[in-house]
Amino acid sequence: MKEKRNPWAWVPTLYLAEGLPNVLVTAVAAVMYMQLGMTDSEIGLYTAWLGLPWVIKPFWSPFVDLYRTKRWWVLVMQILLGSSLAGVAFTLNTPVWFQGTMFFFFLMAFSSATHDIAADGYYMLALDDHHQAWFVGIRNTFYRLAVIMGNGVLVPVAGLLAKSLGCSAAFSWSLVFYGLAALFIAFCLYHSFLMPRAADDKKRHTSAHEVVKGIKKMFVTFFTKMPGELTLYAMLFFLLYRLPEAMLNTMTKTFLLRSPDEGGLGMSLVDYGIASGTVGMIGLTLGGILGGILAGRDGLKRWLWPMVCAISLPDIVYVWLSYDMTSNLYVISTCLFIEQFGYGFGFTALTLYMLYYSKGEFKTSHYAICTGITYLGLMLPGMIAGFLKDAVGYSTFFIIVMVLCLITFAVSAFIKIDPEFGKKNKD
């Protein structure tokens, strides 16, 4: 029997728990490694490799789809995430800190990718189409709030701990990660009580032969959902829609934090937290919620092009900042507000189109393939972003990123969407 429970009780916390490990691996790790003396080229390369589990997660998503329940997988992965966070905290103060933290970051990444599969599958099973569209803004907002929490709260906290305790950066970061480990144990306990048992989230006991058969069928059906030409356009959209973000992802963090002698704005960790964490969070929240509400009212097709513009054009603020080199916190915060609002609004299109493409049998695995392709689109450009930035400097790098926005427009022009998708049923 399906449990009746308000989605507000679990959607926000579920997507905080989904977003936090991702930002820790791909963003917070970059800031931490920068504080520990690594170059932009090294940071870009290593943190990009940490994104690999999200790229290849479709290959084990059938196990999540065909074995046990999505709710069970969510709870188990949250325990494993807490363990990997504790592992990072422990190894930071050992002689093998780099090897140790990379190992546990990889474990965290694999656990997080599996958690993503289960959480996204559970979301689709527990909510109908209209509620999926309406809550997509909420889930994206809390996912991105987790991203902002990493940059805007955890980074300043690590800096303040180091200053107030007079300890090394490594020790202050270990305290932060121990705290995060405790948080994920709390997430697991909370969700064990508040996440309802959805009627369609059924327990399965599947043989190895059935799993292999299911994998084959899952991949075949994924690439035959639409006529060949439309499938190709969909794949290009998943891969390249966020190409500008893929290039900016790590480099904007180092740009804000590195000294003017190194081409950056030289922000303190506290100011970075205010601009990226508080002001950026407000912009992201408003953009994400607005995107979900408008798509839920009028459908994705109606708002696709405004969302494409929103996710691309505001990136120009980094071009301006790199030439003006202002140290004014209000100006920098305003620029980040504009960029984050646009991202929150524009990212709604990608999430909803992945939900749209994944409809039907194997929706959990198909959604995992969609997200795997989008992460490949983040990982590959991210690996070279640091080398490109070191070669041309921040100003020219940001101009190149703006040129790449044309690719986002190009791949968005060919996808086909049912005009009714996302609209509230009038029955």
N, C-alpha and C positions, 0 to 999 in steps of 0.2 A: 504494500500500500504506500502511495506517495505521501511523504510528509509535507505539510504546508508550513512554509517558513518564509518570512520576508527576505528577498535577496539582499537587502541592505545589511542583513545580519552577517553575511558571509562574503559577498562579492568584493567589498573594499579590502578586507583583511586578506582574502585569498590572493588578490592581485598585488598587494603589498609584498606578500610572501613570494610571489612569482617574480616581482621586479627587483627586490633587494639583492638576491644572489647574482643576478645578471649585472647590475651596476657595480657590485663589489668586484666582480671578475674583470669587467671590461672598462670600468671608469675609475673607481676608487683605487684599484691596484695600480693604475697608471700614475696617479698622484703619489701614492705611497712609494713606488719605485723611483719616481723623480726625486722625492725627498731623500731617498737612499743613494742617490748619485748616478742614476742611469741616464743616458742620452735620449733624445726624442726618437731617434732611429731605432734604438733598442726597445724603448717602451712601445712604440707602434708595432714593431714586429712581434714581440712576445705577447702583448695583450691581444693582438689579432689572432694569434694561434690559440689562445684560450677560448676563442669563440667557436672552435671546431666542433665541440659536442652539439651545439645548436644547429650546425649545418648537417651533421650526419644523423641526427636524432630520428629521422623517418625510418631508418633501418631497424631500430628496435621499438618503434611506436606500435607495431602490431602486437607485441607482447603486452603492452599496456592496454591495447584495444581488446585483446582476446583472453587475457588472464586476469582473474579477480575483478574488482570494481575500480572505477576511477577514484572514488573516494578513498579506498584503501591505499592506492598508489600515492595520493596526495599526502596522506598522513605519514606513511613510511619515508617518503623523500624528505619531508620536513625534519624528521629525526636525523636522517643522514646529513642534511645540510647543516644542522646544528653541530654535528660531529666534525665536519670538515672545517667549519669556522673555528672551532676550538683547536684543530690541528694547525691552521695558519697562525693562530695566536701563540701556540707553543713553540713552533719552529722559528719564529721571527727573531728570537734571541739566542739562536744556536749558530755555530760556525757555518752550517750549511743552510743558512736562511733563504738564499735564492732558490736552491734546489727543493728545499722543504716547502716553501710557500707555493712554488709553481706546482708541485705535486698535489697539494691540498686544494689549490685553486682549480686544477683540472678535475679533481674529485668533486669539488663544489659545482663546477660547470656541468659535469655529467649528471649529477643529482638534480641540478636546477633544470636542465633540459628535459629530463624525465618528468619532473614536477610540472613543467610547462605543458607537456603532452596530456598529462592526467587532468590538470586544472582546466585547460581549454576544452578538453573533451567533456568534463563534468559540467562546465558552463553551458555547453550546447545541449546536453541531456537534461539538465535541470530547468532550463528556461525555454519558452516558446520563441518563435521568430521575432515577434514584436518586442518582447522583453529583452531578447538578445540585442536588438537594434537600440533599444532605449538605454540599456545598461552598458552598451559598448563605450559610451563616453565616460561613464563612471569607472569601468574597469581600466580603460586607458589612462584616465586621470590618476587613479591610485597606483597603477603600474609606473607611471611617470613620476608620481610623487615619491615613489621609492628611489627612482633615479636622482631626483632632486635631493632627497634625504641623504643619499650617499655623498653628493658634492657639497650640499649646503649645510649639513649637520655633522656628519661623521668626520669630514676633513677638518673643519674648524675645531671640533672636539679633540681630535688627535693633536692638533697644534696647541690648543690651550692646555691639554694634559702635559705635553712636553715642557711648556713654559712654566706652568704652576708647580709641577713636581721636580723640575730641573733634571728630567730624564732624557734619554735618547729618543729619537723618532721611532726606532724599532720597538722600544718598550711601550711608548704611548699607543702605538698602533696595536700592539698585542692586547692591551687593555680594551681597546675598542672592539676587537674581534671576539674576546671572551664575552663581552656584553651582548654582541650579536648572537653568539651561540645560545645564550640564555633566552634571547628573544624568540629564536626559532623553536625551542622546546615549548615556550608559551604559545606560539602559533599552533603547534600540533595539538596541545591540550584544548585550546579554544575551539579549533575546527572539529575536533572529535565530538564536541557537544553541539556546535551550531550549524555544521553543514548537514542538510537533510539527506536522507537516503532516497535519491530520485528513482522513480519507478522504472525508468529505462536504463539505469546504471546497475546492470545485473552481474552477479557473481558468476564467473566462468571457470571451468576446469577443462582445459584444452590440451590435446596431445601435441607432440612435436610435429607430427605429420599434418595435423590440422592447422598449426601455426604457419608452417611452410606454405601450405596451400592458400592460407589466408593472406600471406605476404604477397604471393604472386597475384592473387585476385585484386588485392588492394592497389598495387602499382598499376595493373592493367586498367582498372576502373578509373584511377586518377587521371591517366593520360587519354582517356576516351570519354571524359565528361562532356566535352565540346568537340565540334569539328576541328580537324587538325590545325587549321590556320588560327582559329580562336584560342586553341590551347597554347599555341606558340606565343601569341600576344599576351595571354595570361601569365605565362612563365617569365616573359621579359618584364612585365609589370612588377611581378614579385621580386625579381632580381635587381631591377634598376630604379624603382620608384624612389628609394632612399639613398641613391648614389651620392648626392651632396653631403648628406649626414654621415655616410660611411667615411668620407674624407675628413669631415670636421670633427668627428666624434672625440678623438683623443687630442687633436691639435688645439682645439679651442681651450681645453683645460690648461695645457702648458702655456698657451698664449696669455691667458689671464694671470698665471702665477709666476712665470719666469720674469727675471729682472729686465728693465729697459735695455741694458747692455746686451742682453741675449735676444732682443727683439720683442719681448713681451711687455705687458702692462704693469708688472710688478705688484700685483695685488697681494695684500696680506691674506692669511687663511681666514681670518674673521670677516674681512670685507668680501672675500670670495663667497663665503657662506651667506652673507646678506644678499649679494647680487644674484647669485645662482640659486640659493636655497629659498629665501623669502620672496623676493620680487619675482624671480623666475617661476617659483611654485604657484604664485597667484596667476601669472599669465598662462601657465600650463593648465591649471585647473579650469580657468574660464574657457580657454580654447577647447579642451577636451570635452567638457560638459556641453558646451554650445554645439560642438560637432555631433555628439550623440543625440541631442534633442532635435536638431534640425533634420538629421538623417532619419530619426524615428518618426518625424512628422511628415516629411515630404519624400522620403526614400533616398537611397544613396545616389542614384543617377542624377537627381536634381542638383545635388551639391558637390558632385565630383570635381568640376573645374574650379570652383572657389577653394576647395580643399587642396587641389594641386598647386594653385598659386600660393596658398598660405604656407605650405610646407617648403616651398622653394625660395620665393622672392625675399622674405625677411632675412635670409642668410647674408644679404648685402651689408648688414650692420657690422659684420666682422671686417669687411673691406674698409669701411669708414673708420672703425676703431684702430685698425692697423696703420692708417695714415695719420689720423689725428693724434694717436698715442695719449689720449686724455687720462688723467688720474682721478677725474671727478667721479665719485661713487654713484651720484645720481644719474649722470649721463650713461655710465656703463650699465647700471641697473635698468634704465629705460630701454636700452638696446637689447638686453637679455630678455626683458618682458616681451618686447615685440617679437623676438625670434621664438621664444618659448610658446607664446600664444599661437603663433602660426603653426608651430610644430604640433601642438596639442590638437588644433582644429584639423590640420591636414592629415595627421596619422590615422584619424577616424576612417578615412577612405580606404587605406590599406587593410585595416583590421576587418572592416565590413566586407570588402571584396574577398578576403580570404574565407570568411564565414559563408559568403555567397557561393564561392567555388566549391567549398567542402560539403555542401548539402548532399544528403543521400546516404547510402551505405558507406561504412568506414569513415564517417565524418571526423572522428578523432584522429585517425591516421592521416587522412587527407589534409586536415588542418596542420598536422605536424610537418607534412611534406612542404606545404605552403610556407610555413615559418622557417623551415630549413633552407629553402631557396632564398628567402629574404635575408637570412643570416649569412648565407654565402655572399650575397650582395653587399653585406657590411664587412665581412672578414677580408676578402681579397683586396678591395681598395684600401682598407685600414692597414694592411701589411706594408703598403708602399707609401702611405701618407706621410710618415715621419721622414723617410728618405727624400721625398719630393719637397717637403717643407724645409729640410736642412739644405737642400740644393738651391732653392729659389728665395727663401725667406718668407715670413708670414704674409706680407702684403700681396706679393705675386701669387702665393699659394691660395689665398682667399679669392682672388680674381679668377683663378683657374676653376675653383669650386663653383663660382657663379656661372661660368660657361657650361659646366656640367649640368646645371639645372635644366638646360634645354633637353637633356636626355629624359629627365623626369616628365616633361611635357610630352615628348615624343611617345613614350611607352604608355602614357595615359590616354592617348588619342584613339587607340585601336581596341580597347577592351569593350565588351558588350555586357550590359547590366539590365536586368528586368526592371522597368520603371516602378513596379510595385514592391520591389524588395526593400524591406525595412519599414514600410508604412504600417501604421496601426490598422488592424482589421476593423471593418465597420460593422461586422455582424453583431 
